[in-house]
Amino acid sequence: MLPPVLLNIGGRRYATTADTLTQRDPGSLLASMIAGGAHGLPTTEEGEAFVDRDGKLFRHVLNWLRDGAVPALADADYQQLRWEAEYYRLPLTRKDVIKCIQADKVRFRGVNLSGLDLSKLDLSEVDFSSGRIEETNFSLANLHKAKFVDVEASRSSFHYANLRECEFVGANLQESTLDKANLLSANLQGACLVKCSSIETDLHLAHLQNANLTDANLTGANLEGANLKGAKLARTNLQGANLQRAYLREVDLRETQLTGARLGGANLLGAIR
């Protein structure tokens, strides 16, 4: 039997095995440490490899390596845990996500899911807030009532996804694809949608107050009853879009492409055209 691996993380002592540190993600910093015989790391008088990181949060990192468990933490701790996971180079995989969503009250707050293929999964009501989901594929996924508050989600794909009643407040969706997605009653207040593709997207009754839609393509999108108060629409393509009963009061439309758009009943009081 191989001796345990002794670690001292920020003053807290841990004992684990080489298999635990290497099997889940051979490319992680901890796996590299084992492969290299902990070369370059200082050691304590007791022979423990010392890492100057948060020792309290490391137990969650270790539990993740053991069984893939995502801990239930206070909201303020998720961002800290994300930083620890990124330091140890421990990204989640699609398989890990599927395992997690089988549990109740799934939350991925602050977790890095960038680059994963999460298409066609049932992720309804999952909390992704404050996480990183850049270049992530959510095509055809069920994300009904999911939370994406303050996420970094640039260049991700939500093609044909069910995003009804989702929370995207303050989210960065720059250059993402939302073509033909269902965003009925979604909240995108203050979201960055610069250069987004939202062709034929259903944004009926969506909240887009103060959203940045500069250079976005919303050709044929359904924005009936949507609230665009304070939205930035410079060079936004709204050709053929349904803007009936939309709130466009005092919005600058001088560079907005509105050819063929339906504006019946829209509130255009004070709009600059």
C-alpha positions in Angstrom: 0.0 0.0 0.0 1.4 3.4 -1.0 1.9 5.9 1.8 -0.6 8.8 2.0 0.2 12.2 0.4 0.6 14.8 3.1 -0.5 18.4 2.2 -0.4 21.6 4.1 -2.8 24.1 2.4 -2.5 27.5 3.9 -1.7 26.0 7.3 -4.4 23.3 7.3 -3.1 19.7 7.1 -4.6 17.1 4.8 -3.8 13.5 4.1 -5.0 11.9 0.8 -3.9 9.5 -1.9 -2.1 10.0 -5.1 -5.0 8.4 -6.9 -7.4 10.9 -5.5 -5.3 13.8 -6.7 -4.7 12.4 -10.2 -7.6 10.2 -11.5 -10.3 12.8 -12.0 -8.2 15.3 -13.9 -4.7 14.3 -14.9 -4.1 17.8 -16.2 -4.7 19.6 -12.8 -2.0 21.3 -10.8 -2.4 18.7 -8.1 -1.9 15.8 -10.5 1.2 17.6 -12.0 2.5 18.0 -8.4 2.3 14.2 -7.9 3.7 13.4 -11.3 6.7 15.7 -10.6 7.2 14.5 -7.1 6.1 17.8 -5.7 9.2 19.4 -7.1 9.3 23.2 -6.7 6.9 23.1 -3.7 8.2 24.0 -0.2 7.8 21.4 2.4 7.2 21.7 6.2 9.3 20.1 8.9 6.8 17.2 8.9 7.4 16.5 5.2 4.1 18.0 4.0 4.0 19.7 0.6 3.0 23.3 1.3 0.6 25.3 -1.0 -0.2 28.9 0.0 -3.9 28.8 -0.7 -7.2 28.8 1.2 -7.0 25.8 3.5 -10.6 25.9 4.6 -11.9 25.8 1.0 -9.5 23.0 0.0 -11.7 20.4 1.7 -14.3 21.2 -1.0 -11.7 20.8 -3.7 -10.7 17.5 -2.2 -14.3 16.3 -1.9 -14.8 17.2 -5.6 -11.8 15.1 -6.5 -13.1 12.2 -4.5 -16.7 12.0 -5.6 -17.6 15.0 -7.8 -19.7 16.6 -5.1 -20.6 20.3 -5.6 -20.9 21.8 -2.1 -23.8 23.8 -0.8 -22.2 27.1 0.3 -23.2 30.6 1.2 -23.4 32.8 -1.9 -20.3 34.8 -0.9 -18.2 31.6 -0.8 -18.9 30.5 -4.3 -16.7 33.1 -5.9 -13.8 32.2 -3.6 -14.2 28.5 -4.4 -14.2 29.3 -8.1 -10.9 31.0 -7.7 -9.5 28.0 -5.9 -10.7 25.6 -8.6 -9.2 27.8 -11.3 -5.9 27.9 -9.4 -5.8 24.1 -9.2 -6.9 23.8 -12.9 -10.0 21.8 -12.1 -12.7 22.4 -14.7 -16.0 20.5 -14.7 -16.9 18.1 -17.5 -20.3 17.4 -19.1 -20.4 14.1 -17.2 -19.8 16.0 -13.9 -22.6 18.4 -14.7 -25.0 15.6 -15.5 -24.2 14.0 -12.2 -24.7 17.2 -10.3 -28.1 18.0 -11.9 -29.5 14.8 -10.6 -29.3 16.2 -7.1 -31.9 18.7 -5.7 -31.3 22.5 -5.6 -28.4 22.4 -8.1 -26.2 25.5 -8.1 -23.2 26.2 -10.1 -22.7 29.7 -8.7 -19.2 30.9 -9.5 -18.2 27.7 -11.3 -16.2 27.7 -14.5 -18.1 25.7 -17.2 -16.4 27.4 -20.1 -16.1 25.3 -23.3 -18.4 22.5 -22.2 -21.1 20.9 -24.4 -24.2 21.1 -22.3 -26.6 20.8 -25.2 -30.0 19.1 -24.8 -29.7 18.8 -21.0 -32.5 19.7 -18.6 -30.9 22.6 -16.6 -34.2 24.2 -15.5 -33.9 26.4 -12.4 -30.2 25.8 -12.1 -28.2 28.8 -10.7 -25.1 29.7 -12.8 -24.8 33.2 -11.4 -21.3 34.8 -11.2 -19.8 31.8 -13.1 -17.9 31.6 -16.3 -19.7 29.9 -19.2 -17.7 31.3 -22.2 -17.9 29.4 -25.4 -20.3 26.9 -23.8 -22.9 25.0 -25.8 -26.4 25.2 -24.4 -28.1 24.5 -27.7 -31.6 22.8 -27.3 -31.1 22.8 -23.5 -34.0 23.4 -21.1 -33.0 26.4 -19.0 -36.4 27.5 -17.9 -36.1 29.9 -14.9 -32.3 29.3 -14.7 -30.2 32.1 -13.2 -27.3 33.7 -15.1 -26.9 36.9 -13.1 -23.5 38.5 -13.7 -22.2 35.5 -15.7 -19.4 35.7 -18.2 -21.0 34.0 -21.2 -19.4 35.5 -24.3 -19.4 33.5 -27.5 -21.7 30.8 -26.0 -24.5 29.1 -28.0 -28.1 29.1 -26.8 -29.5 28.1 -30.2 -33.1 26.8 -29.8 -32.7 26.8 -26.0 -35.7 27.2 -23.7 -34.8 30.3 -21.7 -38.2 31.3 -20.5 -38.2 33.5 -17.4 -34.4 33.3 -17.1 -32.5 35.9 -15.1 -29.6 37.4 -17.2 -29.2 40.6 -15.2 -25.8 42.1 -15.8 -24.7 39.1 -17.8 -22.0 39.4 -20.5 -23.4 37.6 -23.6 -21.2 39.4 -26.1 -21.0 37.6 -29.5 -23.3 34.8 -28.2 -25.8 33.0 -30.4 -29.5 32.9 -29.3 -31.1 32.2 -32.6 -34.6 30.9 -32.3 -34.3 30.6 -28.5 -37.3 31.1 -26.3 -36.7 34.1 -23.9 -40.3 34.8 -23.1 -40.4 37.1 -20.1 -36.7 36.7 -19.5 -34.9 39.4 -17.5 -31.9 40.9 -19.4 -31.7 44.2 -17.7 -28.2 45.7 -18.0 -27.0 42.7 -20.0 -24.2 43.0 -22.6 -25.6 41.7 -25.9 -23.1 43.4 -28.2 -22.8 41.6 -31.5 -25.2 38.9 -30.4 -27.1 36.9 -32.9 -30.8 36.6 -31.9 -32.4 35.8 -35.3 -36.1 34.9 -34.9 -35.6 34.8 -31.1 -38.7 35.0 -29.0 -38.3 37.9 -26.6 -41.9 38.5 -26.0 -42.4 40.5 -22.8 -38.6 40.4 -22.1 -37.0 43.0 -19.8 -34.2 44.7 -21.7 -33.9 47.9 -19.8 -30.4 49.4 -20.2 -29.2 46.4 -22.1 -26.4 46.9 -24.7 -27.6 45.6 -28.1 -25.0 47.5 -30.2 -24.3 45.6 -33.5 -26.7 42.8 -32.4 -28.7 41.0 -35.1 -32.4 40.5 -34.1 -33.8 40.0 -37.6 -37.3 38.6 -37.3 -37.2 38.5 -33.5 -40.4 38.7 -31.5 -40.1 41.7 -29.1 -43.8 42.3 -28.6 -44.4 44.0 -25.3 -40.7 44.0 -24.5 -39.3 46.8 -22.3 -36.2 48.4 -24.0 -36.1 51.5 -21.9 -32.5 52.9 -21.9 -31.3 50.1 -24.2 -28.4 50.9 -26.6 -29.5 50.1 -30.2 -26.6 51.5 -32.2 -26.4 49.6 -35.5 -28.8 47.0 -34.1 -30.6 45.0 -36.9 -34.3 44.8 -36.1 -35.4 44.2 -39.7 -38.7 42.3 -39.8 -38.9 42.2 -36.0 -42.1 42.4 -34.1 -42.0 45.4 -31.8 -45.7 45.8 -31.3 -46.5 47.4 -27.9 -42.8 47.4 -27.1 -41.5 50.2 -24.8 -39.0 52.3 -26.8 -39.6 55.6 -25.0 -36.6 58.0 -25.4 -34.5 55.3 -27.1 -32.0 56.4 -29.7 -33.0 54.7 -33.0 -31.0 56.8 -35.4 -28.6 54.0 -36.4 -31.1 51.1 -35.8 -32.2 49.1 -38.8 -36.0 48.9 -38.7 -36.9 48.0 -42.3 -40.1 45.9 -42.2 -40.3 46.0 -38.4 -43.8 46.1 -36.9 -44.2 49.0 -34.5 -48.0 49.1 -34.0 -48.8 50.3 -30.5 -45.1 50.7 -29.5 -44.4 53.5 -27.1 -42.0 55.8 -29.1 -42.6 58.9 -27.1 -39.3 60.9 -27.1 -37.5 58.3 -29.2 -34.8 59.7 -31.4 -35.3 58.7 -35.0 
